[in-house]
Amino acid sequence: MIKILGFIFVMLTAGCSTPGKPAFYYTWTQYKTGVEVMLDNEPQYKDGFDGILRLDDKGEYAVMTVYYGGDLSGHFGYVTKASLEHWITLYTNFLKWDPTKPAQTTKFNIPDNLSWTHKSYDVEYQFMNGKKLFIIRKHGNGNWFVDFSVLSMDEANITKLNEVYIELRERLK
């Protein structure tokens, strides 16, 4: 029994446990981005949640994820090399957006290529309480106890996110 437990311990920790990859086999590595994602329907979470970049080990895709207690509770911004520029344009246009000009397009429908249902979700630029907000409205919750259906980020966080996605130009294949 001790030999079996020792073997399992060595197999789970040898070579596959790095800071962004737990001691189990995943085909991606996770990176902290410094992006803070807020939950609009859950005001008690005033500090928000860390936006974690999940990058495929082969460089085929990347996605921003939000975890709640170790469970993947939300995601957005799934990109491949072909769709990366679309998301960079969304972020850049948000940063250039002038809320005083109502003629600009501020609502977009994004296909969700990562979820099981492949439902689309909405992205919207809003101006609330003196702040520009990048709002993501999902058509599903993703968690039983906390509502992750409406995610938002302010201008400073979108600036960080835009830089992360620009860096992906070099990393996606």
C-alpha positions as CSV (number, residue, x, y, z in Angstrom):
1,M,0.0,0.0,0.0
2,I,2.8,2.4,0.8
3,K,4.5,1.7,-2.5
4,I,1.2,2.5,-4.3
5,L,0.7,5.7,-2.4
6,G,4.3,6.7,-3.1
7,F,3.9,6.0,-6.8
8,I,0.7,8.1,-7.0
9,F,2.4,11.0,-5.1
10,V,5.3,11.0,-7.5
11,M,3.1,10.8,-10.6
12,L,0.9,13.7,-9.5
13,T,3.8,16.0,-8.6
14,A,6.6,15.1,-10.9
15,G,7.0,17.5,-13.8
16,C,3.5,18.7,-14.2
17,S,3.0,21.0,-11.2
18,T,4.1,24.6,-11.9
19,P,2.7,27.8,-10.6
20,G,0.0,28.1,-13.3
21,K,-0.7,24.4,-13.6
22,P,-1.8,22.2,-10.7
23,A,-0.6,18.7,-10.2
24,F,-3.1,17.2,-12.6
25,Y,-2.9,17.1,-16.3
26,Y,-4.6,20.0,-18.0
27,T,-3.9,21.2,-21.6
28,W,-3.6,24.8,-20.5
29,T,-1.7,27.0,-18.1
30,Q,-3.3,29.8,-16.1
31,Y,-1.8,33.3,-15.6
32,K,-2.8,36.1,-13.2
33,T,-3.6,39.3,-15.2
34,G,-4.3,41.9,-12.5
35,V,-7.7,42.4,-14.0
36,E,-10.5,42.7,-11.5
37,V,-13.9,41.5,-12.6
38,M,-17.0,42.8,-10.7
39,L,-20.3,41.0,-10.3
40,D,-23.1,43.5,-10.9
41,N,-25.8,41.3,-9.4
42,E,-23.8,40.6,-6.2
43,P,-22.9,43.9,-4.6
44,Q,-21.6,42.3,-1.5
45,Y,-18.4,41.3,-3.4
46,K,-17.0,44.8,-3.5
47,D,-13.4,43.7,-4.2
48,G,-14.4,41.7,-7.3
49,F,-12.8,38.6,-8.6
50,D,-9.4,38.0,-10.3
51,G,-9.6,37.6,-14.1
52,I,-7.3,34.6,-14.9
53,L,-6.0,34.1,-18.4
54,R,-6.2,30.4,-19.4
55,L,-3.7,29.8,-22.3
56,D,-3.7,26.6,-24.2
57,D,-0.3,24.8,-24.0
58,K,-0.2,24.5,-27.8
59,G,-1.1,28.1,-28.3
60,E,-4.4,27.4,-30.1
61,Y,-6.7,29.4,-27.8
62,A,-6.9,31.7,-24.8
63,V,-9.8,32.6,-22.6
64,M,-10.4,34.9,-19.5
65,T,-11.8,32.9,-16.6
66,V,-13.3,33.8,-13.2
67,Y,-13.1,31.3,-10.4
68,Y,-15.2,31.1,-7.3
69,G,-13.6,29.0,-4.6
70,G,-11.6,26.9,-7.2
71,D,-14.6,26.3,-9.5
72,L,-14.7,27.9,-12.9
73,S,-17.8,30.2,-12.5
74,G,-17.5,32.5,-15.5
75,H,-15.5,33.0,-18.7
76,F,-15.4,35.5,-21.6
77,G,-13.1,36.6,-24.4
78,Y,-12.4,33.2,-25.9
79,V,-10.0,33.8,-28.7
80,T,-8.0,32.0,-31.3
81,K,-5.4,33.5,-33.7
82,A,-8.3,34.2,-36.1
83,S,-10.6,36.0,-33.6
84,L,-8.0,37.8,-31.5
85,E,-8.3,41.1,-33.4
86,H,-12.0,41.2,-32.8
87,W,-11.6,41.3,-29.1
88,I,-8.7,43.8,-29.2
89,T,-11.0,46.0,-31.3
90,L,-13.8,45.7,-28.7
91,Y,-11.4,46.7,-25.9
92,T,-9.8,49.5,-27.9
93,N,-13.1,50.9,-29.0
94,F,-14.3,50.9,-25.4
95,L,-11.3,52.9,-24.3
96,K,-11.9,55.4,-27.2
97,W,-15.6,55.5,-26.5
98,D,-17.1,58.9,-25.7
99,P,-20.3,58.4,-23.6
100,T,-21.5,61.9,-24.7
101,K,-21.9,60.7,-28.3
102,P,-25.0,58.5,-28.5
103,A,-24.5,57.6,-32.2
104,Q,-21.7,55.1,-31.4
105,T,-22.5,51.4,-31.3
106,T,-22.3,50.2,-27.7
107,K,-24.0,46.8,-27.8
108,F,-22.5,43.6,-29.3
109,N,-23.5,40.0,-29.5
110,I,-20.6,37.5,-29.0
111,P,-20.8,33.8,-29.8
112,D,-19.7,31.6,-26.9
113,N,-17.4,29.0,-28.3
114,L,-16.5,27.5,-25.0
115,S,-19.7,26.6,-23.2
116,W,-21.6,23.4,-23.8
117,T,-24.7,25.2,-25.1
118,H,-22.8,27.6,-27.4
119,K,-25.2,30.4,-26.5
120,S,-24.1,33.8,-27.3
121,Y,-23.7,36.6,-24.8
122,D,-24.0,40.4,-24.9
123,V,-21.2,42.9,-24.4
124,E,-22.3,46.5,-23.7
125,Y,-20.5,49.8,-23.0
126,Q,-22.3,51.7,-20.2
127,F,-21.7,55.0,-18.3
128,M,-22.8,54.6,-14.7
129,N,-22.0,56.7,-11.6
130,G,-19.4,58.7,-13.5
131,K,-17.6,55.6,-14.8
132,K,-17.3,53.9,-18.1
133,L,-18.1,50.2,-17.7
134,F,-17.6,47.2,-20.0
135,I,-20.5,44.9,-19.2
136,I,-20.8,41.3,-20.1
137,R,-24.3,39.7,-19.9
138,K,-24.3,36.0,-20.0
139,H,-27.5,34.0,-20.6
140,G,-26.7,31.5,-17.8
141,N,-25.5,31.8,-14.3
142,G,-22.6,29.3,-14.1
143,N,-22.9,28.9,-10.3
144,W,-25.7,27.9,-7.9
145,F,-25.1,30.3,-5.1
146,V,-23.5,33.4,-6.6
147,D,-24.8,35.1,-9.8
148,F,-22.0,35.4,-12.4
149,S,-24.4,36.3,-15.2
150,V,-23.4,40.0,-15.3
151,L,-19.7,40.8,-15.2
152,S,-18.3,44.3,-15.4
153,M,-14.9,46.0,-15.6
154,D,-14.0,49.6,-15.5
155,E,-11.7,51.5,-17.8
156,A,-8.5,50.8,-15.9
157,N,-9.2,47.0,-16.0
158,I,-10.0,47.1,-19.7
159,T,-6.7,48.8,-20.3
160,K,-4.9,45.9,-18.6
161,L,-7.0,43.4,-20.5
162,N,-6.3,45.1,-23.8
163,E,-2.5,44.8,-23.0
164,V,-3.0,41.1,-22.2
165,Y,-4.7,40.4,-25.5
166,I,-2.1,42.4,-27.5
167,E,0.6,40.2,-25.9
168,L,-1.4,37.2,-27.1
169,R,-0.5,38.1,-30.7
170,E,2.9,36.7,-30.0
171,R,1.7,33.6,-28.2
172,L,-1.3,32.3,-30.2
173,K,-0.5,30.1,-33.2
